[in-house]
């Protein structure tokens, strides 16, 4: 007799039993709550990219911007501007583009000897559509990008366009102007104001664009991990093009009261479950982010500096072998960063999460990073301190969130041309010029190389580990 058949009577009692004197361990209502909570956790992890996109748009809207307006920064961001791991050297150019009513043309100005604008178009899922600028499709010559909506079926217009189709109705434009030694902040503003966005139907005579300087105002583009997270998810379901690949998750959303054509109105019990779920999802993604082998891998085998788990061979779709890499897409990237490029090369990021001994940074201690004299970059290098809690700048009275090779004239330089950078709550005595305040917060670092060169990519050049000062 098949031994499996002998187990059937016992298996039929699992997990609650079927004897009259045994009651189920979990009442039906409690089971429903557990399933609701579990589905809310999983959909929160799945949907992080789109919730971040909505948070970004709402932040731009708070500045008075509408769809297809151009946002620029007359100066680089500082700690008043809450954004996922921004840099503090280059002023950004941003826009939130709406394709619901048809194709949109985006004119990118050519690079010049003072400033070049490079960046990417990303869909609502933070998936890159195309890069622009010197590392993009126009190769720095400027060009007209024609963005098509996902359900476009009309005739494609002639006119020398660089044509790309989005998987979603909404597209973010994220641009980073790079200033040469001859350039100024005014040159950056001038280039940003040459970006034009308009419906293809207005080709030949487009309406003037609205340009808004985001620098003077405080603003917050961060996602809040509370009930509003699921409200934004409801907005996404009601406004965005829903892809067939996500049908199962859309079904899970419907089971927790988030579905197309339905107002988000959870009852008090559901609100409790949503709030519990988003706290769990946040904790999971944060742990994933800081864990070696999950959120990052070592770039050099003998150093602690990390490099994110990108999926470049799939054009950063996070789909590999017909499998959606959900944890990699959330905890591994969109939990702490935005605007991924389609092709790497213009900038490289090194994550600093641990000191030389492999220990997570202690906010009560002082650390030193010695930057080599020969950083292999065409443009510049920078190191920025970020709050582990917000993944944005650490506010401080000095408004000093990072230091870079642009600051060399203000920094103490060692006899061998290396530069020591210090990170701590209080400045080490005599090292104030080379100090980045941490305000006693849990923190991490990003070391950026703008225009990285061959020695970085072939790993013949290495960056020293961060050391704890004893």
Secondary structure, 3 states (H helix, E strand, C coil): CCHHHHCHHHHCCCCCCCCCCCCCCCCHHHHHHHHHHHHHHHHHHHHHHHHHHHHHHHHHHHCCCCCCCEEECCCCCCCCEECCCCCCCCCEEEEEEECCCCCEEEEECCCCCCEEEEEEEEECCCCEEEEECCCCCCCCCCEEEEEECCCCCCCCCCCCCEEEECCCCEEEEEEEEEECCCCCHHHHHHHHCCCEEEEHHHCCCCCCCCEEECCCCCEECCCCCCCHHHHHHHHHHHHCCCCHHHHHHHHHHHHCCCCCCCCCCCCHHHHHHHHHHHHHHHHHHHHHHHCECCCEEECCCCCCCEEECCCHHHCCCCEECCEECHHHHHHHHHCCCCCCCCCCCCEEEEEECECCCCCECCCCCCEEEEECCCCCEEEEEEEEEEECCCCCECCCCCCCCEEEHHHHHHCCCCCCCCEEEEEECCCCCCCHHHEEECCCCCEEEEEEEEEECHHHHCCCCCCCCCEECC
